[in-house]
Amino acid sequence: MGIGLKGIAQAKHKLQRTLSARYGTVSANISSDVPKGHFAVYVGETQKKRFVIPISYLNHPLFQDLLNRAEEEFGFDHPTGGLTIPCTEDYFIGLTSALSCS
């Protein structure tokens, strides 16, 4: 259990660094349309589509790999103003479907 919580804490810290680098601080206005316990990401190769997903996904190693790839590709200054995941929409939907079943 401790390992899982550590993974969530690290992923949450990355997400906070991403948002604070873009906005200075995370305000309530930015996430007002995102339900508690969820966060928004942008996915797609050419046109970005917004997805709202549970924070529990942050603990999964496959999702953490996507976060690491996002950090490598975009750093902490994302072009959409939010967390951008560098993968196809189909891959992301397949991944989130698998995570929701586990």
N, C-alpha and C positions, 0 to 999 in steps of 0.2 A: 504494500500500500504506500509506503514511504517513497518508493521509486516512482510510482505513478504521480504522486503529488509533486515530486520534484520536477518531473517532465512538464506538468501543467504550469508550474510556477515559472519555468524557463521559457515556455512558449508564450505565456502571458506577458512576461517581461519583454520579449521581442516585440510583441504586438504593441505594448505601451510605448516602447522606444520608437517604433514606426510611426505611430499616431502623434507622439509628442514632437518628433522631428518635423512633421508636416504642419502641425497646428500650434506648436508651442506647448499647449496643454490640451488634454482631452476635455471638451466641454459637453454639457448635457444636450446641447442643440444638435451636435453631430450624430449622436446615437439615439435620438428621440424616437425614431421609427424602428429601432431594433429591440426586440423583447429582451427582458432580463434573462441572463444565462445564454445569450447568443451574441454573435458578432457578424459583421458584414465583410465579405471578400469580393473581389472582382476577378473574374476568370475569363480567359479567351485569348486567342492569339492575335486577331486583328481587332475585332470589336469586343469590348469587355462587357460581360454580363454580371450583374450583382446577385450574390447569393447570401442569404442569412442562415448561418449554421450554428449548432450548439457548441458551446465552449468545451464540452466533453471531448470533441474531436481533437483538441490540442494535445491530448495525452497519447494519441495513437502514433506509433512510429512512422507510418506512411504519411500521415498529415504533417508530422514534424519534418520529414524529408522535403515536403513541398514548401514549408516555411523556410528551410535552409536554402532551397533553390531560389525562392523569392528574394531572400536577403542577398544572395550572390548576384542575382540579375539586376535588381532594382536598388539595392542598398536600403536606406531608410527614407528615401524621397520618392514615393510612388507617384507615377504620372496621373493616376485617377484621384489622388487625394486620400485613398484608402489602401488597405492591404490588397495587393495584386498578386495573384497566384499564377506563375508561368507554366500553364498546361492548357490542353484543349478542354473545351467545355464538356465534351463527351467523357474524357478521362475523369474529370472532376465529379461529374454526376455518377459515374460508375463507382468511384472511390467513396463518395458520401453515401451511396446506396449500400455498399458493403459495410461501411462503418455503422450505419443505422440498424443493420441486422445483427451486428455483433454485440 
